[in-house]
Amino acid sequence: MYVFPDSLPIHLAKVDALVYRAPIADPVQTSFGTMYDRPAVLVRAEDHEGMVGWGEIWCNFPNVGAEHRARMLESCIAPILLEQEWAHPTHAFEALSRRLEVLAIQCGEPGTIAQAIAGTDMALWDLAAKRLNQPLWKLFGGAPQVQTYASGLSPAQPEKLAAIKHREGYRSFKLKVGFGTERDIANLRALRELFGSGTVLMIDANQAWTPEAALEMSRRLAPFNPIWMEEPIRADHTLADWQSLAKASPIPIAAGENMRSTEEFSAAIASGVFAVIQPDLGKWGGFSGCLPVAQRAIDHGRMFCPHWLGGGVGLIASMQFKAIMGSSGYVEVDSNPNPLRDLFATPYLRPDNGTITLSDQPGLGITPDLDAARGFLVKHR
């Protein structure tokens, strides 16, 4: 079980957001939208001694959202962080959440503000661990090995990309579904035929179906033995709707990337609906909010698998998150081309038989190569 260190004082001198956009040849498809480039919003938090912590704000959708999230951080969050010294990253997280709560309601953007706070929390924890010269996984008493899966296999010949990822060392794979019954079945069949019965497969519908359609699809896809069906219905369905589906579905249910409070996660975990809990460090909570959620999920016998589909800083944070918590489960690694993942997450993209081993470098264990990414920078400090 993780334990928060007692005192980790942070006195910030500067907090910035850097926006990047990397062009891609083939758009990334989900059931609700398409990404035509790969964006990333990095948070750079510098203390008065010149030490820097890094975080990343989720910003995939809408396609114009990255710049807006950066402005939200610099106009609403940075001024609060610079007001005082913080005795602990969790104190800053709690203060930001409390002080911006009414603004989030007034402007109708609780998600955007939560995402900006979450990326900031990542950066503060990176900075705090660097000040102690410890990797985050070790600071919390974890172990450096994490299991991975290759995610985001698209509806267009997913078996070809899956074969490439297998050669790179991945041993578990998640298929995007929600593109029509026959296409989904054909794609899942192709993956099962490629890998055989022993390989772990998952499916992700990205909220594509009604409860009735989700139940029907779960029955149609169950013969291919996916270990979970992720977000088959809209995240804002009532728990009663989710419970009805989970009770009848032959495939276990996974969700969490669109949950946005301790209370929502607690209710979801207690309900027994979700076999797999998937908090996203860059959408809500950062380490301060998500570590207690993960512990609660594990204590209730749920599989804990952090969600991430963005740039390399958030990916490494997700790996650290999983390494801190241990237990069964996997870290999500997007299969689709993304220079902002590759530039920032090297050398953690080539697992050994599905396993990544994190280094002893302090904090997140990486320093983003800003010079290498300069061609993708669209907003300067």
Secondary structure, DSSP 8 states (H G I E B T S, - for coil): -----S---B-EEEEEEEEEEEEEEEEEE-SS-EEEEEEEEEEEEEETTS-EEEEEE---SSTTHHHHHHHHIIIIIHHHHTTS-BSSHHHHHHHHHHHTHHHHHHHT-HHHHHHHHHHHHHHHHHHHHHHTT-BHHHHTT--SEEEEEEEEE-SSSHHHHHHHHHHTT--EEEEE--S-HHHHHHHHHHHHHHH-TTSEEEEE-TT-B-HHHHHHHHHHHGGG--S-EE--B-TTS-HHHHHHHHHH-SS-EEE-TT--SHHHHHHHHHHT-EEEE---TTTTTHHHHHHHHHHHHHHTT-EE-----S-HHHHHHHHHHHHHH-SS--EEEE-S--HHHHHHHTTTTS-BTTEEE--S-SBTS----TTTTGGGEEE--
